[in-house]
Amino acid sequence: QVDLVQSGGGLVQPGGSLRLSCVASGSDFSTYAMGWDRQAPEKQREFVGRINSDGTITYGDSMKGRFTISRDNAKNTVYLQIDSLKPEDTAVYFCNAGSYSGNLYYARGWGQGTQVTVSS
C-alpha cells in the first residue's frame, strides 16, 4: 500500500506561483501513474492532469498552459507547478497514485489534500 503526503499549498496573491508536492512511501514509486485533481466549493471535481510511469503527461482541457506536472523518482515525489494563479484556482488539490487495467485508469490511493487560496 502507498501512503501519499502532500505539501506546498497556501495563500497566494493573484499572478503568483505555487509548487505542490506529493511524496509517496515505498520502493515502487516509479511504477505508478501519478495524478492531480482539484475540488472547489460548489463546483464539481476537476481533473488537473496525470503523469504516467513512462513520463507521458495528460492535462485536463481547462488546465493547459499554466499547469505543469513533473516527477522525481529518486525522491518518490510528484509535483504540480501552477503559474499565473487566478482566484478561480482556489480549491483543495489532491494527488493520487494509480495504474491501468487496459486503457482504464484506477486511482489506488489518495493524498490528504492541500488548500490553495488565491486572493489579494
Biopython code that builds the backbone (N, CA, C, O; Angstrom):
import numpy as np
from Bio.PDB.StructureBuilder import StructureBuilder

atoms = [
    (1, "GLN", "N", (0.832, -1.174, 0.000)),
    (1, "GLN", "CA", (0.000, 0.000, 0.000)),
    (1, "GLN", "C", (0.883, 1.245, 0.000)),
    (1, "GLN", "O", (1.953, 1.256, 0.609)),
    (2, "VAL", "N", (0.427, 2.298, -0.690)),
    (2, "VAL", "CA", (1.192, 3.521, -0.840)),
    (2, "VAL", "C", (0.551, 4.628, -0.008)),
    (2, "VAL", "O", (-0.642, 4.903, -0.134)),
    (3, "ASP", "N", (1.351, 5.251, 0.833)),
    (3, "ASP", "CA", (0.926, 6.432, 1.574)),
    (3, "ASP", "C", (1.400, 7.672, 0.834)),
    (3, "ASP", "O", (2.553, 7.749, 0.411)),
    (4, "LEU", "N", (0.501, 8.649, 0.679)),
    (4, "LEU", "CA", (0.796, 9.878, -0.044)),
    (4, "LEU", "C", (0.635, 11.066, 0.894)),
    (4, "LEU", "O", (-0.411, 11.232, 1.522)),
    (5, "VAL", "N", (1.668, 11.885, 0.988)),
    (5, "VAL", "CA", (1.672, 13.049, 1.856)),
    (5, "VAL", "C", (1.905, 14.292, 1.004)),
    (5, "VAL", "O", (2.901, 14.385, 0.286)),
    (6, "GLN", "N", (0.974, 15.249, 1.091)),
    (6, "GLN", "CA", (1.022, 16.440, 0.269)),
    (6, "GLN", "C", (1.508, 17.645, 1.064)),
    (6, "GLN", "O", (1.356, 17.705, 2.284)),
    (7, "SER", "N", (2.097, 18.606, 0.350)),
    (7, "SER", "CA", (2.521, 19.862, 0.935)),
    (7, "SER", "C", (2.614, 20.912, -0.170)),
    (7, "SER", "O", (2.524, 20.589, -1.354)),
    (8, "GLY", "N", (2.795, 22.168, 0.229)),
    (8, "GLY", "CA", (3.040, 23.235, -0.728)),
    (8, "GLY", "C", (1.895, 24.190, -0.964)),
    (8, "GLY", "O", (2.064, 25.176, -1.682)),
    (9, "GLY", "N", (0.729, 23.932, -0.383)),
    (9, "GLY", "CA", (-0.390, 24.833, -0.545)),
    (9, "GLY", "C", (-0.234, 26.077, 0.317)),
    (9, "GLY", "O", (0.733, 26.220, 1.064)),
    (10, "GLY", "N", (-1.211, 26.976, 0.196)),
    (10, "GLY", "CA", (-1.186, 28.179, 0.994)),
    (10, "GLY", "C", (-1.943, 29.312, 0.348)),
    (10, "GLY", "O", (-2.664, 29.121, -0.631)),
    (11, "LEU", "N", (-1.769, 30.509, 0.912)),
    (11, "LEU", "CA", (-2.407, 31.723, 0.425)),
    (11, "LEU", "C", (-1.437, 32.473, -0.479)),
    (11, "LEU", "O", (-0.315, 32.783, -0.078)),
    (12, "VAL", "N", (-1.875, 32.760, -1.699)),
    (12, "VAL", "CA", (-1.031, 33.405, -2.701)),
    (12, "VAL", "C", (-1.819, 34.517, -3.384)),
    (12, "VAL", "O", (-3.026, 34.393, -3.594)),
    (13, "GLN", "N", (-1.139, 35.595, -3.728)),
    (13, "GLN", "CA", (-1.773, 36.686, -4.453)),
    (13, "GLN", "C", (-1.980, 36.322, -5.917)),
    (13, "GLN", "O", (-1.217, 35.528, -6.467)),
    (14, "PRO", "N", (-3.001, 36.890, -6.555)),
    (14, "PRO", "CA", (-3.170, 36.658, -7.990)),
    (14, "PRO", "C", (-1.904, 36.991, -8.766)),
    (14, "PRO", "O", (-1.239, 37.991, -8.493)),
    (15, "GLY", "N", (-1.581, 36.146, -9.731)),
    (15, "GLY", "CA", (-0.371, 36.308, -10.520)),
    (15, "GLY", "C", (0.831, 35.580, -9.974)),
    (15, "GLY", "O", (1.842, 35.462, -10.665)),
    (16, "GLY", "N", (0.752, 35.090, -8.752)),
    (16, "GLY", "CA", (1.847, 34.363, -8.149)),
    (16, "GLY", "C", (1.912, 32.920, -8.618)),
    (16, "GLY", "O", (1.136, 32.491, -9.471)),
    (17, "SER", "N", (2.856, 32.178, -8.042)),
    (17, "SER", "CA", (3.071, 30.781, -8.407)),
    (17, "SER", "C", (3.179, 29.918, -7.161)),
    (17, "SER", "O", (3.560, 30.390, -6.090)),
    (18, "LEU", "N", (2.840, 28.658, -7.320)),
    (18, "LEU", "CA", (2.984, 27.655, -6.276)),
    (18, "LEU", "C", (3.473, 26.363, -6.896)),
    (18, "LEU", "O", (3.177, 26.062, -8.053)),
    (19, "ARG", "N", (4.230, 25.598, -6.114)),
    (19, "ARG", "CA", (4.571, 24.241, -6.490)),
    (19, "ARG", "C", (4.119, 23.302, -5.387)),
    (19, "ARG", "O", (4.631, 23.343, -4.268)),
    (20, "LEU", "N", (3.151, 22.456, -5.715)),
    (20, "LEU", "CA", (2.649, 21.461, -4.784)),
    (20, "LEU", "C", (3.466, 20.188, -4.899)),
    (20, "LEU", "O", (3.909, 19.821, -5.987)),
    (21, "SER", "N", (3.665, 19.512, -3.766)),
    (21, "SER", "CA", (4.425, 18.275, -3.729)),
    (21, "SER", "C", (3.567, 17.146, -3.187)),
    (21, "SER", "O", (2.672, 17.364, -2.371)),
    (22, "CYS", "N", (3.848, 15.949, -3.644)),
    (22, "CYS", "CA", (3.173, 14.746, -3.180)),
    (22, "CYS", "C", (4.226, 13.660, -3.067)),
    (22, "CYS", "O", (4.770, 13.211, -4.076)),
    (23, "VAL", "N", (4.519, 13.231, -1.837)),
    (23, "VAL", "CA", (5.580, 12.268, -1.562)),
    (23, "VAL", "C", (4.964, 10.917, -1.239)),
    (23, "VAL", "O", (4.060, 10.821, -0.410)),
    (24, "ALA", "N", (5.453, 9.883, -1.891)),
    (24, "ALA", "CA", (4.936, 8.531, -1.717)),
    (24, "ALA", "C", (5.905, 7.677, -0.917)),
    (24, "ALA", "O", (7.120, 7.866, -0.979)),
    (25, "SER", "N", (5.358, 6.744, -0.174)),
    (25, "SER", "CA", (6.168, 5.778, 0.551)),
    (25, "SER", "C", (6.490, 4.589, -0.340)),
    (25, "SER", "O", (5.883, 4.417, -1.397)),
    (26, "GLY", "N", (7.443, 3.770, 0.085)),
    (26, "GLY", "CA", (7.732, 2.523, -0.591)),
    (26, "GLY", "C", (8.794, 2.634, -1.664)),
    (26, "GLY", "O", (9.354, 3.703, -1.909)),
    (27, "SER", "N", (9.054, 1.504, -2.297)),
    (27, "SER", "CA", (10.110, 1.392, -3.302)),
    (27, "SER", "C", (9.588, 1.246, -4.724)),
    (27, "SER", "O", (10.380, 1.082, -5.652)),
    (28, "ASP", "N", (8.269, 1.302, -4.918)),
    (28, "ASP", "CA", (7.668, 1.072, -6.226)),
    (28, "ASP", "C", (7.133, 2.338, -6.871)),
    (28, "ASP", "O", (6.312, 2.258, -7.785)),
    (29, "PHE", "N", (7.578, 3.506, -6.419)),
    (29, "PHE", "CA", (7.039, 4.765, -6.912)),
    (29, "PHE", "C", (7.134, 4.874, -8.430)),
    (29, "PHE", "O", (6.196, 5.337, -9.078)),
    (30, "SER", "N", (8.249, 4.456, -8.993)),
    (30, "SER", "CA", (8.479, 4.631, -10.423)),
    (30, "SER", "C", (7.504, 3.838, -11.284)),
    (30, "SER", "O", (7.380, 4.115, -12.477)),
    (31, "THR", "N", (6.813, 2.863, -10.713)),
    (31, "THR", "CA", (5.859, 2.054, -11.468)),
    (31, "THR", "C", (4.462, 2.659, -11.505)),
    (31, "THR", "O", (3.620, 2.199, -12.276)),
    (32, "TYR", "N", (4.193, 3.677, -10.694)),
    (32, "TYR", "CA", (2.858, 4.260, -10.599)),
    (32, "TYR", "C", (2.665, 5.422, -11.565)),
    (32, "TYR", "O", (3.587, 6.194, -11.827)),
    (33, "ALA", "N", (1.448, 5.527, -12.088)),
    (33, "ALA", "CA", (0.997, 6.791, -12.637)),
    (33, "ALA", "C", (0.574, 7.682, -11.479)),
    (33, "ALA", "O", (0.013, 7.202, -10.494)),
    (34, "MET", "N", (0.842, 8.979, -11.595)),
    (34, "MET", "CA", (0.532, 9.924, -10.532)),
    (34, "MET", "C", (-0.336, 11.042, -11.093)),
    (34, "MET", "O", (0.009, 11.667, -12.096)),
    (35, "GLY", "N", (-1.469, 11.287, -10.434)),
    (35, "GLY", "CA", (-2.427, 12.260, -10.932)),
    (35, "GLY", "C", (-2.733, 13.363, -9.934)),
    (35, "GLY", "O", (-2.452, 13.247, -8.741)),
    (36, "TRP", "N", (-3.320, 14.440, -10.455)),
    (36, "TRP", "CA", (-3.779, 15.570, -9.650)),
    (36, "TRP", "C", (-5.217, 15.909, -10.024)),
    (36, "TRP", "O", (-5.555, 16.009, -11.204)),
    (37, "ASP", "N", (-6.058, 16.084, -9.009)),
    (37, "ASP", "CA", (-7.418, 16.598, -9.154)),
    (37, "ASP", "C", (-7.574, 17.801, -8.247)),
    (37, "ASP", "O", (-6.741, 18.032, -7.371)),
    (38, "ARG", "N", (-8.644, 18.577, -8.452)),
    (38, "ARG", "CA", (-8.936, 19.665, -7.533)),
    (38, "ARG", "C", (-10.430, 19.755, -7.291)),
    (38, "ARG", "O", (-11.238, 19.379, -8.141)),
    (39, "GLN", "N", (-10.785, 20.263, -6.110)),
    (39, "GLN", "CA", (-12.173, 20.389, -5.703)),
    (39, "GLN", "C", (-12.393, 21.770, -5.103)),
    (39, "GLN", "O", (-11.814, 22.105, -4.070)),
    (40, "ALA", "N", (-13.224, 22.563, -5.749)),
    (40, "ALA", "CA", (-13.589, 23.879, -5.249)),
    (40, "ALA", "C", (-15.002, 23.828, -4.682)),
    (40, "ALA", "O", (-15.818, 23.028, -5.139)),
    (41, "PRO", "N", (-15.307, 24.673, -3.686)),
    (41, "PRO", "CA", (-16.658, 24.673, -3.118)),
    (41, "PRO", "C", (-17.719, 24.918, -4.178)),
    (41, "PRO", "O", (-17.570, 25.799, -5.025)),
    (42, "GLU", "N", (-18.778, 24.147, -4.128)),
    (42, "GLU", "CA", (-19.930, 24.282, -5.021)),
    (42, "GLU", "C", (-19.583, 24.046, -6.484)),
    (42, "GLU", "O", (-20.324, 24.464, -7.373)),
    (43, "LYS", "N", (-18.462, 23.378, -6.740)),
    (43, "LYS", "CA", (-18.091, 23.004, -8.091)),
    (43, "LYS", "C", (-17.789, 21.509, -8.137)),
    (43, "LYS", "O", (-17.451, 20.902, -7.121)),
    (44, "GLN", "N", (-17.912, 20.931, -9.312)),
    (44, "GLN", "CA", (-17.602, 19.530, -9.465)),
    (44, "GLN", "C", (-16.092, 19.319, -9.443)),
    (44, "GLN", "O", (-15.317, 20.226, -9.745)),
    (45, "ARG", "N", (-15.700, 18.124, -9.084)),
    (45, "ARG", "CA", (-14.296, 17.778, -9.052)),
    (45, "ARG", "C", (-13.714, 17.832, -10.464)),
    (45, "ARG", "O", (-14.328, 17.350, -11.416)),
    (46, "GLU", "N", (-12.529, 18.421, -10.590)),
    (46, "GLU", "CA", (-11.895, 18.612, -11.882)),
    (46, "GLU", "C", (-10.619, 17.791, -11.996)),
    (46, "GLU", "O", (-9.843, 17.685, -11.045)),
    (47, "PHE", "N", (-10.419, 17.224, -13.152)),
    (47, "PHE", "CA", (-9.174, 16.540, -13.481)),
    (47, "PHE", "C", (-8.135, 17.577, -13.885)),
    (47, "PHE", "O", (-8.333, 18.322, -14.845)),
    (48, "VAL", "N", (-7.032, 17.624, -13.151)),
    (48, "VAL", "CA", (-5.960, 18.564, -13.455)),
    (48, "VAL", "C", (-4.979, 17.958, -14.449)),
    (48, "VAL", "O", (-4.682, 18.564, -15.478)),
    (49, "GLY", "N", (-4.478, 16.771, -14.147)),
    (49, "GLY", "CA", (-3.546, 16.116, -15.042)),
    (49, "GLY", "C", (-2.981, 14.857, -14.429)),
    (49, "GLY", "O", (-3.264, 14.519, -13.280)),
    (50, "ARG", "N", (-2.175, 14.168, -15.220)),
    (50, "ARG", "CA", (-1.601, 12.896, -14.799)),
    (50, "ARG", "C", (-0.283, 12.673, -15.532)),
    (50, "ARG", "O", (-0.160, 12.977, -16.719)),
    (51, "ILE", "N", (0.692, 12.143, -14.816)),
    (51, "ILE", "CA", (1.953, 11.750, -15.424)),
    (51, "ILE", "C", (2.107, 10.245, -15.248)),
    (51, "ILE", "O", (2.004, 9.729, -14.135)),
    (52, "ASN", "N", (2.355, 9.545, -16.352)),
    (52, "ASN", "CA", (2.474, 8.099, -16.321)),
    (52, "ASN", "C", (3.887, 7.674, -15.926)),
    (52, "ASN", "O", (4.796, 8.498, -15.825)),
    (53, "SER", "N", (4.048, 6.380, -15.706)),
    (53, "SER", "CA", (5.349, 5.859, -15.309)),
    (53, "SER", "C", (6.401, 6.042, -16.395)),
    (53, "SER", "O", (7.595, 6.083, -16.097)),
    (54, "ASP", "N", (5.974, 6.153, -17.657)),
    (54, "ASP", "CA", (6.919, 6.376, -18.745)),
    (54, "ASP", "C", (7.185, 7.857, -19.003)),
    (54, "ASP", "O", (7.920, 8.201, -19.929)),
    (55, "GLY", "N", (6.593, 8.735, -18.191)),
    (55, "GLY", "CA", (6.831, 10.157, -18.301)),
    (55, "GLY", "C", (5.853, 10.917, -19.165)),
    (55, "GLY", "O", (5.920, 12.146, -19.212)),
    (56, "THR", "N", (4.946, 10.244, -19.850)),
    (56, "THR", "CA", (3.955, 10.944, -20.650)),
    (56, "THR", "C", (2.955, 11.655, -19.742)),
    (56, "THR", "O", (2.624, 11.154, -18.668)),
    (57, "ILE", "N", (2.476, 12.816, -20.171)),
    (57, "ILE", "CA", (1.636, 13.670, -19.349)),
    (57, "ILE", "C", (0.360, 14.023, -20.097)),
    (57, "ILE", "O", (0.383, 14.316, -21.293)),
    (58, "THR", "N", (-0.749, 13.988, -19.376)),
    (58, "THR", "CA", (-2.037, 14.421, -19.879)),
    (58, "THR", "C", (-2.596, 15.494, -18.955)),
    (58, "THR", "O", (-2.556, 15.345, -17.734)),
    (59, "TYR", "N", (-3.121, 16.582, -19.532)),
    (59, "TYR", "CA", (-3.738, 17.650, -18.765)),
    (59, "TYR", "C", (-5.220, 17.739, -19.089)),
    (59, "TYR", "O", (-5.647, 17.425, -20.200)),
    (60, "GLY", "N", (-6.006, 18.175, -18.092)),
    (60, "GLY", "CA", (-7.393, 18.461, -18.356)),
    (60, "GLY", "C", (-7.534, 19.599, -19.348)),
    (60, "GLY", "O", (-6.645, 20.440, -19.482)),
    (61, "ASP", "N", (-8.686, 19.616, -20.057)),
    (61, "ASP", "CA", (-8.868, 20.596, -21.126)),
    (61, "ASP", "C", (-8.734, 22.033, -20.635)),
    (61, "ASP", "O", (-8.188, 22.880, -21.342)),
    (62, "SER", "N", (-9.223, 22.313, -19.438)),
    (62, "SER", "CA", (-9.176, 23.664, -18.902)),
    (62, "SER", "C", (-7.897, 23.960, -18.130)),
    (62, "SER", "O", (-7.757, 25.050, -17.575)),
    (63, "MET", "N", (-6.963, 23.017, -18.081)),
    (63, "MET", "CA", (-5.743, 23.154, -17.293)),
    (63, "MET", "C", (-4.501, 23.413, -18.137)),
    (63, "MET", "O", (-3.421, 23.619, -17.585)),
    (64, "LYS", "N", (-4.626, 23.407, -19.426)),
    (64, "LYS", "CA", (-3.465, 23.550, -20.298)),
    (64, "LYS", "C", (-2.953, 24.977, -20.285)),
    (64, "LYS", "O", (-3.726, 25.928, -20.403)),
    (65, "GLY", "N", (-1.633, 25.121, -20.141)),
    (65, "GLY", "CA", (-0.984, 26.417, -20.242)),
    (65, "GLY", "C", (-0.314, 26.876, -18.971)),
    (65, "GLY", "O", (0.848, 27.277, -19.014)),
    (66, "ARG", "N", (-1.000, 26.835, -17.828)),
    (66, "ARG", "CA", (-0.467, 27.344, -16.570)),
    (66, "ARG", "C", (-0.089, 26.238, -15.589)),
    (66, "ARG", "O", (0.469, 26.524, -14.530)),
    (67, "PHE", "N", (-0.381, 24.990, -15.921)),
    (67, "PHE", "CA", (-0.137, 23.863, -15.022)),
    (67, "PHE", "C", (0.940, 22.963, -15.605)),
    (67, "PHE", "O", (0.913, 22.633, -16.791)),
    (68, "THR", "N", (1.894, 22.567, -14.755)),
    (68, "THR", "CA", (2.984, 21.701, -15.187)),
    (68, "THR", "C", (3.181, 20.591, -14.164)),
    (68, "THR", "O", (3.413, 20.864, -12.987)),
    (69, "ILE", "N", (3.090, 19.356, -14.604)),
    (69, "ILE", "CA", (3.303, 18.186, -13.755)),
    (69, "ILE", "C", (4.665, 17.582, -14.063)),
    (69, "ILE", "O", (5.055, 17.462, -15.224)),
    (70, "SER", "N", (5.380, 17.205, -13.013)),
    (70, "SER", "CA", (6.662, 16.532, -13.172)),
    (70, "SER", "C", (6.831, 15.524, -12.053)),
    (70, "SER", "O", (6.086, 15.545, -11.073)),
    (71, "ARG", "N", (7.806, 14.645, -12.196)),
    (71, "ARG", "CA", (8.082, 13.668, -11.146)),
    (71, "ARG", "C", (9.576, 13.484, -10.987)),
    (71, "ARG", "O", (10.341, 13.611, -11.943)),
    (72, "ASP", "N", (9.979, 13.182, -9.763)),
    (72, "ASP", "CA", (11.364, 12.897, -9.430)),
    (72, "ASP", "C", (11.370, 11.536, -8.746)),
    (72, "ASP", "O", (11.097, 11.433, -7.550)),
    (73, "ASN", "N", (11.678, 10.506, -9.501)),
    (73, "ASN", "CA", (11.615, 9.150, -8.963)),
    (73, "ASN", "C", (12.636, 8.912, -7.848)),
    (73, "ASN", "O", (12.401, 8.093, -6.958)),
    (74, "ALA", "N", (13.754, 9.614, -7.890)),
    (74, "ALA", "CA", (14.760, 9.474, -6.842)),
    (74, "ALA", "C", (14.258, 9.974, -5.503)),
    (74, "ALA", "O", (14.753, 9.550, -4.459)),
    (75, "LYS", "N", (13.265, 10.887, -5.518)),
    (75, "LYS", "CA", (12.694, 11.441, -4.296)),
    (75, "LYS", "C", (11.287, 10.942, -4.019)),
    (75, "LYS", "O", (10.644, 11.405, -3.077)),
    (76, "ASN", "N", (10.797, 10.008, -4.821)),
    (76, "ASN", "CA", (9.434, 9.491, -4.671)),
    (76, "ASN", "C", (8.407, 10.618, -4.642)),
    (76, "ASN", "O", (7.468, 10.582, -3.847)),
    (77, "THR", "N", (8.579, 11.613, -5.503)),
    (77, "THR", "CA", (7.778, 12.824, -5.433)),
    (77, "THR", "C", (7.229, 13.206, -6.799)),
    (77, "THR", "O", (7.935, 13.151, -7.806)),
    (78, "VAL", "N", (5.955, 13.596, -6.815)),
    (78, "VAL", "CA", (5.347, 14.208, -7.983)),
    (78, "VAL", "C", (5.015, 15.655, -7.636)),
    (78, "VAL", "O", (4.630, 15.953, -6.505)),
    (79, "TYR", "N", (5.163, 16.557, -8.615)),
    (79, "TYR", "CA", (4.960, 17.981, -8.400)),
    (79, "TYR", "C", (3.862, 18.511, -9.312)),
    (79, "TYR", "O", (3.645, 18.005, -10.413)),
    (80, "LEU", "N", (3.180, 19.531, -8.831)),
    (80, "LEU", "CA", (2.268, 20.310, -9.646)),
    (80, "LEU", "C", (2.665, 21.777, -9.526)),
    (80, "LEU", "O", (2.481, 22.393, -8.476)),
    (81, "GLN", "N", (3.205, 22.329, -10.595)),
    (81, "GLN", "CA", (3.555, 23.739, -10.663)),
    (81, "GLN", "C", (2.389, 24.509, -11.254)),
    (81, "GLN", "O", (1.894, 24.167, -12.328)),
    (82, "ILE", "N", (1.947, 25.549, -10.558)),
    (82, "ILE", "CA", (0.867, 26.399, -11.035)),
    (82, "ILE", "C", (1.403, 27.817, -11.145)),
    (82, "ILE", "O", (1.858, 28.390, -10.155)),
    (83, "ASP", "N", (1.353, 28.381, -12.338)),
    (83, "ASP", "CA", (1.827, 29.736, -12.596)),
    (83, "ASP", "C", (0.655, 30.659, -12.885)),
    (83, "ASP", "O", (-0.437, 30.208, -13.233)),
    (84, "SER", "N", (0.896, 31.958, -12.736)),
    (84, "SER", "CA", (-0.119, 32.979, -13.021)),
    (84, "SER", "C", (-1.440, 32.643, -12.343)),
    (84, "SER", "O", (-2.489, 32.589, -12.986)),
    (85, "LEU", "N", (-1.374, 32.422, -11.054)),
    (85, "LEU", "CA", (-2.541, 31.977, -10.309)),
    (85, "LEU", "C", (-3.677, 32.985, -10.372)),
    (85, "LEU", "O", (-3.461, 34.196, -10.326)),
    (86, "LYS", "N", (-4.890, 32.461, -10.479)),
    (86, "LYS", "CA", (-6.109, 33.244, -10.534)),
    (86, "LYS", "C", (-7.003, 32.872, -9.362)),
    (86, "LYS", "O", (-6.890, 31.765, -8.835)),
    (87, "PRO", "N", (-7.896, 33.776, -8.938)),
    (87, "PRO", "CA", (-8.828, 33.426, -7.861)),
    (87, "PRO", "C", (-9.627, 32.161, -8.150)),
    (87, "PRO", "O", (-9.971, 31.432, -7.220)),
    (88, "GLU", "N", (-9.928, 31.884, -9.406)),
    (88, "GLU", "CA", (-10.682, 30.691, -9.762)),
    (88, "GLU", "C", (-9.900, 29.406, -9.536)),
    (88, "GLU", "O", (-10.475, 28.319, -9.593)),
    (89, "ASP", "N", (-8.588, 29.511, -9.278)),
    (89, "ASP", "CA", (-7.778, 28.345, -8.956)),
    (89, "ASP", "C", (-7.922, 27.926, -7.498)),
    (89, "ASP", "O", (-7.412, 26.877, -7.104)),
    (90, "THR", "N", (-8.604, 28.728, -6.698)),
    (90, "THR", "CA", (-8.814, 28.393, -5.296)),
    (90, "THR", "C", (-9.566, 27.071, -5.181)),
    (90, "THR", "O", (-10.673, 26.930, -5.700)),
    (91, "ALA", "N", (-8.955, 26.104, -4.496)),
    (91, "ALA", "CA", (-9.526, 24.766, -4.387)),
    (91, "ALA", "C", (-8.651, 23.937, -3.463)),
    (91, "ALA", "O", (-7.557, 24.351, -3.082)),
    (92, "VAL", "N", (-9.149, 22.766, -3.111)),
    (92, "VAL", "CA", (-8.335, 21.747, -2.470)),
    (92, "VAL", "C", (-7.781, 20.853, -3.576)),
    (92, "VAL", "O", (-8.533, 20.322, -4.393)),
    (93, "TYR", "N", (-6.477, 20.694, -3.592)),
    (93, "TYR", "CA", (-5.806, 19.900, -4.607)),
    (93, "TYR", "C", (-5.413, 18.549, -4.028)),
    (93, "TYR", "O", (-4.823, 18.478, -2.949)),
    (94, "PHE", "N", (-5.739, 17.477, -4.744)),
    (94, "PHE", "CA", (-5.480, 16.115, -4.312)),
    (94, "PHE", "C", (-4.557, 15.411, -5.306)),
    (94, "PHE", "O", (-4.740, 15.522, -6.518)),
    (95, "CYS", "N", (-3.575, 14.694, -4.791)),
    (95, "CYS", "CA", (-2.787, 13.812, -5.638)),
    (95, "CYS", "C", (-3.286, 12.382, -5.479)),
    (95, "CYS", "O", (-3.928, 12.043, -4.486)),
    (96, "ASN", "N", (-2.984, 11.553, -6.462)),
    (96, "ASN", "CA", (-3.342, 10.149, -6.391)),
    (96, "ASN", "C", (-2.292, 9.307, -7.094)),
    (96, "ASN", "O", (-1.594, 9.774, -7.994)),
    (97, "ALA", "N", (-2.196, 8.060, -6.666)),
    (97, "ALA", "CA", (-1.338, 7.072, -7.303)),
    (97, "ALA", "C", (-2.217, 5.997, -7.900)),
    (97, "ALA", "O", (-3.163, 5.538, -7.260)),
    (98, "GLY", "N", (-1.914, 5.587, -9.128)),
    (98, "GLY", "CA", (-2.776, 4.619, -9.770)),
    (98, "GLY", "C", (-2.078, 3.774, -10.801)),
    (98, "GLY", "O", (-0.863, 3.839, -10.988)),
    (99, "SER", "N", (-2.887, 2.980, -11.464)),
    (99, "SER", "CA", (-2.398, 2.080, -12.502)),
    (99, "SER", "C", (-3.507, 1.854, -13.513)),
    (99, "SER", "O", (-4.649, 2.266, -13.312)),
    (100, "TYR", "N", (-3.151, 1.197, -14.593)),
    (100, "TYR", "CA", (-4.090, 0.964, -15.684)),
    (100, "TYR", "C", (-4.484, -0.509, -15.770)),
    (100, "TYR", "O", (-3.656, -1.406, -15.613)),
    (101, "SER", "N", (-5.763, -0.724, -16.021)),
    (101, "SER", "CA", (-6.267, -2.023, -16.418)),
    (101, "SER", "C", (-6.796, -1.862, -17.836)),
    (101, "SER", "O", (-7.874, -1.308, -18.052)),
    (102, "GLY", "N", (-6.031, -2.349, -18.790)),
    (102, "GLY", "CA", (-6.305, -1.981, -20.169)),
    (102, "GLY", "C", (-6.073, -0.489, -20.336)),
    (102, "GLY", "O", (-5.014, 0.019, -19.965)),
    (103, "ASN", "N", (-7.051, 0.217, -20.890)),
    (103, "ASN", "CA", (-6.970, 1.665, -21.032)),
    (103, "ASN", "C", (-7.693, 2.421, -19.922)),
    (103, "ASN", "O", (-7.778, 3.648, -19.970)),
    (104, "LEU", "N", (-8.212, 1.712, -18.930)),
    (104, "LEU", "CA", (-8.915, 2.334, -17.818)),
    (104, "LEU", "C", (-7.953, 2.603, -16.677)),
    (104, "LEU", "O", (-7.156, 1.742, -16.305)),
    (105, "TYR", "N", (-8.033, 3.812, -16.123)),
    (105, "TYR", "CA", (-7.167, 4.215, -15.031)),
    (105, "TYR", "C", (-7.885, 4.055, -13.701)),
    (105, "TYR", "O", (-9.043, 4.447, -13.561)),
    (106, "TYR", "N", (-7.202, 3.483, -12.736)),
    (106, "TYR", "CA", (-7.739, 3.304, -11.398)),
    (106, "TYR", "C", (-6.811, 3.961, -10.396)),
    (106, "TYR", "O", (-5.636, 3.606, -10.294)),
    (107, "ALA", "N", (-7.345, 4.921, -9.659)),
    (107, "ALA", "CA", (-6.602, 5.528, -8.563)),
    (107, "ALA", "C", (-6.618, 4.582, -7.376)),
    (107, "ALA", "O", (-7.683, 4.215, -6.877)),
    (108, "ARG", "N", (-5.440, 4.191, -6.927)),
    (108, "ARG", "CA", (-5.326, 3.217, -5.848)),
    (108, "ARG", "C", (-5.175, 3.853, -4.472)),
    (108, "ARG", "O", (-5.468, 3.221, -3.457)),
    (109, "GLY", "N", (-4.728, 5.075, -4.437)),
    (109, "GLY", "CA", (-4.571, 5.781, -3.179)),
    (109, "GLY", "C", (-4.587, 7.278, -3.405)),
    (109, "GLY", "O", (-4.280, 7.757, -4.497)),
    (110, "TRP", "N", (-4.952, 8.021, -2.354)),
    (110, "TRP", "CA", (-5.101, 9.472, -2.434)),
    (110, "TRP", "C", (-4.330, 10.163, -1.323)),
    (110, "TRP", "O", (-4.238, 9.656, -0.205)),
    (111, "GLY", "N", (-3.779, 11.325, -1.641)),
    (111, "GLY", "CA", (-3.226, 12.191, -0.622)),
    (111, "GLY", "C", (-4.322, 12.862, 0.173)),
    (111, "GLY", "O", (-5.500, 12.765, -0.169)),
    (112, "GLN", "N", (-3.928, 13.547, 1.241)),
    (112, "GLN", "CA", (-4.900, 14.144, 2.155)),
    (112, "GLN", "C", (-5.503, 15.431, 1.627)),
    (112, "GLN", "O", (-6.478, 15.929, 2.189)),
    (113, "GLY", "N", (-4.948, 15.975, 0.564)),
    (113, "GLY", "CA", (-5.405, 17.235, 0.010)),
    (113, "GLY", "C", (-4.674, 18.412, 0.622)),
    (113, "GLY", "O", (-4.283, 18.377, 1.789)),
    (114, "THR", "N", (-4.492, 19.454, -0.173)),
    (114, "THR", "CA", (-3.881, 20.683, 0.321)),
    (114, "THR", "C", (-4.632, 21.877, -0.257)),
    (114, "THR", "O", (-4.973, 21.893, -1.440)),
    (115, "GLN", "N", (-4.887, 22.880, 0.590)),
    (115, "GLN", "CA", (-5.671, 24.043, 0.197)),
    (115, "GLN", "C", (-4.804, 25.060, -0.526)),
    (115, "GLN", "O", (-3.737, 25.437, -0.043)),
    (116, "VAL", "N", (-5.269, 25.497, -1.680)),
    (116, "VAL", "CA", (-4.681, 26.620, -2.405)),
    (116, "VAL", "C", (-5.708, 27.736, -2.431)),
    (116, "VAL", "O", (-6.816, 27.554, -2.936)),
    (117, "THR", "N", (-5.347, 28.886, -1.890)),
    (117, "THR", "CA", (-6.227, 30.046, -1.876)),
    (117, "THR", "C", (-5.537, 31.199, -2.582)),
    (117, "THR", "O", (-4.432, 31.592, -2.208)),
    (118, "VAL", "N", (-6.185, 31.739, -3.601)),
    (118, "VAL", "CA", (-5.642, 32.840, -4.387)),
    (118, "VAL", "C", (-6.495, 34.071, -4.113)),
    (118, "VAL", "O", (-7.660, 34.129, -4.505)),
    (119, "SER", "N", (-5.910, 35.047, -3.443)),
    (119, "SER", "CA", (-6.662, 36.229, -3.028)),
    (119, "SER", "C", (-5.707, 37.373, -2.735)),
    (119, "SER", "O", (-4.560, 37.160, -2.343)),
    (120, "SER", "N", (-6.202, 38.602, -2.933)),
    (120, "SER", "CA", (-5.444, 39.788, -2.571)),
    (120, "SER", "C", (-5.577, 40.112, -1.093)),
    (120, "SER", "O", (-4.996, 41.089, -0.620)),
]
sb = StructureBuilder()
sb.init_structure("model")
sb.init_model(0)
sb.init_chain("A")
sb.init_seg("    ")
for serial, (resi, resn, name, xyz) in enumerate(atoms, 1):
    if name == "N":
        sb.init_residue(resn, " ", resi, " ")
    sb.init_atom(name, np.array(xyz, "f"), 0.0, 1.0, " ", f" {name:<3s}", serial, name[0])
structure = sb.get_structure()
